[in-house]
């Protein structure tokens, strides 16, 4: 029998899991290392009438972080390809987590009324800290809201049956992995874009000038990247068939230097973000969305239609290609391969 809650209400789109099977005993947390290396070698030609440039890029991303599972086998895949099913499962997962938290505050029993639940939820909130930008704390707030909505829309018997059921699917099989406070991370990004040619910068686009642009970075990531890297990834592991799903591949977009010269005169150096080509980001995310194993290597040549300097105002036509090399793995700590060293950065722990 499949159990669903009635009217669990629309929830905030914070990134977290879905509906779980109730375990017979408290499982132990499991950690895995998520790591990848991506290199991009590209060239691109741009032309708009008499204006024309040639551009090259070399980019390398090496990222490593740890994700943690609660060790519970879940019945339904958070990253299921069926979007409608995912939208149904997600709020029910929130409700399940929130209801179990309220039971823990109430001697192992569900509250008898929504008013009693409200009082327990207030205690639950006071037991934590002010959320500010705490990813974990904000998620718990969403769980509380989902639990209260479920209590208002379902009887205690219905909720007990819901908590005892394995989920929408019948067989518990998935592990869910998420970032956590103070997880170790490692980021290294090398980025280089060189553009040379002739452009017109006047309003009528008539005065052609020799033009060159150089953008580069060799960095361990921005402050925000290092702070929130753990929160960027959600991964599910199918313990039955061995597949791995990754919601998105996050490529750091670090600040770098940008220097331009026109007619041989150097303009002031600027600090600008250096995003990866969107064609590369789309391809890597698609490769990871559903994989049969926990590691792989791939290489491909991709078209580069978007301007490498990010300037879409010049119109005209950009055409080029990039050779892309990508290796990735998601393995237990003991089996994780070592990547080239980069600066390790831990987050301060958050208490609840």
C-alpha positions as CSV (number, residue, x, y, z in Angstrom):
1,X,0.0,0.0,0.0
2,X,1.3,3.4,-0.9
3,X,0.8,6.2,1.6
4,X,0.6,9.9,0.7
5,X,-0.2,12.9,2.8
6,X,-3.1,15.1,2.0
7,X,-2.5,18.8,1.4
8,X,1.1,19.1,2.6
9,X,1.2,22.6,1.1
10,X,3.6,24.3,-1.2
11,X,7.1,24.6,0.3
12,X,10.1,26.7,-0.1
13,X,12.4,25.5,-2.9
14,X,15.4,24.8,-0.6
15,X,17.5,21.9,-1.9
16,X,17.0,18.8,0.2
17,X,15.7,15.2,-0.1
18,X,12.5,13.3,-0.4
19,X,10.3,10.5,1.0
20,X,12.0,7.8,3.1
21,X,11.4,4.4,4.5
22,X,11.3,4.2,8.3
23,X,14.3,2.3,9.5
24,X,14.0,-0.4,12.2
25,X,17.1,1.0,14.0
26,X,19.1,4.2,13.8
27,X,21.7,3.7,11.0
28,X,25.1,5.2,11.1
29,X,26.0,8.2,8.9
30,X,28.0,7.4,5.8
31,X,30.5,9.8,4.1
32,X,31.7,9.8,0.5
33,X,34.2,12.0,-1.4
34,X,32.8,13.9,-4.3
35,X,35.6,15.1,-6.6
36,X,36.2,16.0,-10.2
37,X,38.7,17.5,-12.6
38,X,37.6,19.4,-15.7
39,X,39.9,20.9,-18.4
40,X,38.8,23.1,-21.3
41,X,40.9,24.1,-24.3
42,X,39.0,26.3,-26.7
43,X,39.3,28.7,-29.6
44,X,36.7,31.1,-31.0
45,X,36.3,33.5,-33.9
46,X,34.0,36.5,-33.8
47,X,33.0,38.7,-36.7
48,X,30.6,41.6,-37.2
49,X,31.1,43.3,-40.5
50,X,34.7,44.6,-40.6
51,X,35.1,43.9,-36.9
52,X,36.8,40.5,-36.0
53,X,38.6,38.8,-33.2
54,X,40.3,35.6,-32.4
55,X,40.0,34.1,-28.9
56,X,41.6,31.2,-27.0
57,X,40.8,29.8,-23.5
58,X,42.4,27.3,-21.2
59,X,40.5,26.4,-18.0
60,X,41.0,23.8,-15.3
61,X,38.8,23.0,-12.4
62,X,39.8,20.6,-9.6
63,X,37.1,20.3,-6.8
64,X,36.9,17.9,-3.9
65,X,34.4,17.9,-1.1
66,X,32.7,15.4,1.3
67,X,29.0,14.6,1.5
68,X,27.2,12.8,4.2
69,X,24.3,10.4,4.2
70,X,22.2,9.6,7.3
71,X,22.5,5.9,6.4
72,X,18.8,5.5,5.8
73,X,17.7,3.6,2.7
74,X,15.0,5.7,1.0
75,X,12.3,4.3,-1.2
76,X,12.2,7.1,-3.7
77,X,14.9,8.8,-5.7
78,X,15.2,12.5,-4.8
79,X,16.6,13.0,-8.3
80,X,14.0,10.9,-10.1
81,X,13.8,11.8,-13.8
82,X,10.0,12.2,-13.5
83,X,9.7,15.8,-12.4
84,X,6.1,15.5,-11.3
85,X,7.0,12.6,-9.0
86,X,9.9,14.6,-7.6
87,X,7.6,17.5,-6.8
88,X,5.2,15.1,-5.0
89,X,7.9,13.3,-3.0
90,X,9.9,16.3,-1.8
91,X,7.3,17.9,0.5
92,X,6.4,14.5,1.9
93,X,10.0,14.0,2.8
94,X,10.0,17.4,4.6
95,X,6.8,16.4,6.4
96,X,8.3,13.0,7.5
97,X,11.5,14.7,8.9
98,X,9.4,17.3,10.7
99,X,7.0,14.8,12.1
100,X,9.7,12.6,13.4
101,X,11.3,15.6,15.1
102,X,8.1,16.6,16.8
103,X,7.6,13.0,18.0
104,X,11.1,13.1,19.5
105,X,10.0,16.2,21.5
106,X,6.8,14.5,22.6
107,X,7.9,11.3,24.1
108,X,7.8,9.3,20.8
109,X,4.2,10.2,20.1
110,X,2.6,12.5,17.6
111,X,1.0,15.6,19.1
112,X,-2.8,15.2,19.7
113,X,-3.7,18.5,18.0
114,X,-2.3,21.1,15.8
115,X,-2.2,23.5,18.8
116,X,0.0,21.0,20.7
117,X,2.2,20.7,17.6
118,X,2.6,24.4,17.4
119,X,3.8,24.5,21.0
120,X,6.3,21.7,20.3
121,X,7.5,23.4,17.1
122,X,8.2,26.5,19.2
123,X,10.3,24.4,21.6
124,X,12.0,22.8,18.6
125,X,12.9,26.2,17.2
126,X,14.1,27.6,20.5
127,X,16.4,24.5,20.8
128,X,18.3,25.7,17.8
129,X,19.9,29.0,16.8
130,X,18.9,32.0,14.7
131,X,19.2,30.8,11.1
132,X,20.6,33.8,9.3
133,X,22.2,32.1,6.3
134,X,22.6,28.6,7.9
135,X,21.6,26.0,5.3
136,X,20.9,23.3,7.8
137,X,18.8,25.6,10.1
138,X,16.7,26.9,7.2
139,X,16.0,23.3,6.1
140,X,14.8,22.4,9.5
141,X,12.5,25.4,9.5
142,X,10.9,24.1,6.3
143,X,10.6,20.6,7.9
144,X,8.7,22.2,10.8
145,X,6.3,24.0,8.5
146,X,5.6,20.8,6.5
147,X,4.9,18.9,9.7
148,X,2.5,21.5,10.9
149,X,0.7,21.5,7.6
150,X,0.4,17.7,7.6
151,X,-1.0,17.7,11.2
152,X,-3.7,20.2,10.1
153,X,-4.7,18.2,7.1
154,X,-4.5,14.5,8.4
155,X,-5.6,12.5,11.4
156,X,-3.0,11.0,13.8
157,X,-3.8,7.5,12.5
158,X,-3.2,8.6,8.9
159,X,0.1,10.2,9.9
160,X,1.2,7.1,11.9
161,X,0.5,5.0,8.8
162,X,2.4,7.4,6.7
163,X,5.4,7.3,9.0
164,X,5.3,3.5,9.1
165,X,5.1,3.1,5.3
166,X,8.2,2.7,3.2
167,X,7.2,5.6,0.9
168,X,5.7,6.1,-2.5
169,X,7.8,3.3,-3.9
170,X,7.9,-0.1,-2.3
171,X,11.6,-1.1,-1.9
172,X,14.0,1.0,0.2
173,X,17.1,1.3,-2.0
174,X,18.5,4.8,-2.2
175,X,21.1,6.6,0.0
176,X,21.0,10.4,-0.1
177,X,24.1,12.5,0.4
178,X,24.3,16.2,1.3
179,X,26.8,18.7,2.4
180,X,27.2,19.4,6.1
181,X,28.6,22.0,8.4
182,X,32.5,22.1,8.6
183,X,32.9,19.6,5.7
184,X,36.4,19.6,4.2
185,X,36.7,21.1,0.8
186,X,39.4,21.7,-1.8
187,X,39.1,24.1,-4.8
188,X,41.6,25.0,-7.5
189,X,40.7,26.9,-10.6
190,X,43.0,28.1,-13.3
191,X,41.5,30.3,-16.0
192,X,42.8,32.1,-19.0
193,X,41.1,33.9,-21.9
194,X,43.0,35.8,-24.6
195,X,41.2,37.9,-27.2
196,X,42.8,39.9,-30.0
197,X,41.5,41.6,-33.1
198,X,39.9,44.8,-34.4
199,X,36.8,46.4,-32.9
200,X,35.0,49.7,-33.2
201,X,34.0,51.2,-29.8
202,X,32.4,54.4,-31.1
203,X,28.6,54.7,-31.2
204,X,28.4,54.3,-35.0
205,X,30.8,51.4,-35.0
206,X,33.0,53.1,-37.6
207,X,36.3,53.8,-36.0
208,X,38.2,50.5,-36.0
209,X,40.9,50.0,-33.4
210,X,43.4,47.2,-32.6
211,X,42.0,45.5,-29.5
212,X,43.2,42.9,-27.0
213,X,41.7,41.4,-23.8
214,X,43.3,39.2,-21.2
215,X,41.4,37.5,-18.4
216,X,43.0,35.2,-15.9
217,X,42.8,33.6,-12.5
218,X,44.8,31.0,-10.5
219,X,42.8,30.7,-7.3
220,X,41.3,28.5,-4.6
221,X,37.9,29.9,-5.1
222,X,35.9,32.9,-3.9
223,X,34.9,33.4,-0.3
224,X,31.4,32.4,-1.2
225,X,32.5,29.3,-3.1
226,X,34.6,28.1,-0.1
227,X,31.7,28.8,2.3
228,X,28.9,27.2,0.5
229,X,30.5,24.5,-1.7
230,X,29.1,21.7,0.5
231,X,25.6,23.1,0.0
232,X,25.8,22.9,-3.8
233,X,25.6,19.2,-4.2
234,X,22.9,16.6,-3.7
235,X,23.8,13.0,-4.7
236,X,21.7,9.8,-4.6
237,X,23.1,6.3,-4.7
238,X,21.1,3.3,-5.9
239,X,22.2,0.5,-3.6
240,X,20.2,-2.0,-5.7
241,X,21.6,-1.3,-9.1
242,X,24.7,0.8,-8.3
243,X,23.7,4.0,-10.1
244,X,24.5,7.5,-9.0
245,X,22.6,10.7,-9.7
246,X,23.9,14.2,-9.1
247,X,21.5,17.1,-9.2
248,X,23.9,19.6,-10.8
249,X,27.6,20.0,-11.3
250,X,28.7,23.3,-9.7
251,X,31.7,24.9,-11.4
252,X,33.2,27.7,-9.3
253,X,33.2,31.1,-11.0
254,X,36.0,32.9,-9.2
255,X,37.0,36.5,-9.5
256,X,39.9,37.2,-11.8
257,X,41.7,40.0,-13.5
258,X,40.6,41.6,-16.7
259,X,43.0,43.8,-18.8
260,X,42.1,45.5,-22.0
261,X,44.1,47.5,-24.5
262,X,42.8,49.7,-27.3
263,X,45.1,51.1,-30.0
264,X,48.0,49.9,-27.9
265,X,46.9,51.8,-24.8
266,X,46.2,49.7,-21.7
267,X,43.0,50.3,-19.8
268,X,42.7,50.0,-16.0
269,X,42.8,46.4,-14.8
270,X,39.5,45.2,-13.4
271,X,38.3,42.4,-11.1
272,X,35.6,40.4,-12.8
273,X,33.9,37.0,-12.3
274,X,35.1,34.3,-14.7
275,X,32.2,31.9,-15.6
276,X,32.8,28.7,-17.5
277,X,31.3,28.4,-21.0
278,X,27.7,27.5,-20.6
279,X,28.0,24.7,-23.2
280,X,30.6,23.0,-20.9
281,X,28.5,23.5,-17.8
282,X,25.4,22.0,-19.6
283,X,27.4,19.0,-20.8
284,X,29.0,18.1,-17.5
285,X,25.8,18.5,-15.6
286,X,24.0,16.2,-18.1
287,X,26.8,13.6,-17.9
288,X,26.4,13.4,-14.1
289,X,22.6,13.5,-13.9
290,X,22.4,9.7,-14.0
291,X,25.4,7.4,-14.1
292,X,25.6,3.6,-13.9
293,X,28.8,3.7,-11.8
294,X,30.4,5.9,-9.1
295,X,33.2,7.2,-11.4
296,X,34.0,7.8,-15.0
297,X,36.2,9.7,-17.5
298,X,34.9,11.4,-20.7
299,X,36.3,13.6,-23.4
300,X,34.4,15.6,-26.0
301,X,34.6,18.5,-28.4
302,X,31.9,21.0,-27.9
303,X,30.8,24.1,-29.9
304,X,31.4,27.5,-28.4
305,X,28.7,29.8,-29.7
306,X,28.6,32.2,-26.7
307,X,31.4,34.9,-26.7
308,X,34.3,33.9,-24.4
309,X,34.6,37.4,-23.1
310,X,30.9,37.3,-22.0
311,X,30.1,40.4,-24.1
312,X,26.8,39.8,-25.9
313,X,26.3,43.5,-26.7
314,X,28.6,43.3,-29.7
315,X,26.2,41.1,-31.7
316,X,27.7,39.5,-34.8
317,X,28.6,35.9,-34.9
318,X,30.8,33.8,-32.6
319,X,31.9,30.4,-33.6
320,X,34.4,28.0,-32.1
321,X,35.0,24.8,-30.3
322,X,36.5,23.4,-27.1
323,X,38.2,20.2,-26.3
324,X,36.8,19.1,-22.9
325,X,38.2,16.4,-20.6
326,X,36.2,15.4,-17.5
327,X,36.9,12.9,-14.8
328,X,34.7,12.4,-11.8
329,X,34.2,10.0,-8.8
330,X,32.0,9.6,-5.8
331,X,33.5,7.0,-3.5
332,X,33.8,6.1,0.1
333,X,36.5,7.9,2.1
334,X,38.9,4.9,2.1
335,X,38.5,4.4,-1.7
336,X,38.7,8.0,-2.9
337,X,41.6,8.8,-5.1
338,X,43.9,11.7,-4.1
339,X,43.6,14.8,-6.2
340,X,46.4,17.4,-6.6
341,X,46.6,19.4,-3.4
342,X,44.6,22.6,-3.0
343,X,43.8,24.8,0.0
344,X,41.5,22.9,2.4
345,X,38.7,25.1,3.8
346,X,36.4,24.0,6.6
347,X,33.1,25.7,7.6
348,X,32.3,26.6,11.1
349,X,29.9,24.0,12.7
350,X,26.3,24.9,13.1
351,X,24.4,23.7,16.2
352,X,20.7,23.2,16.4
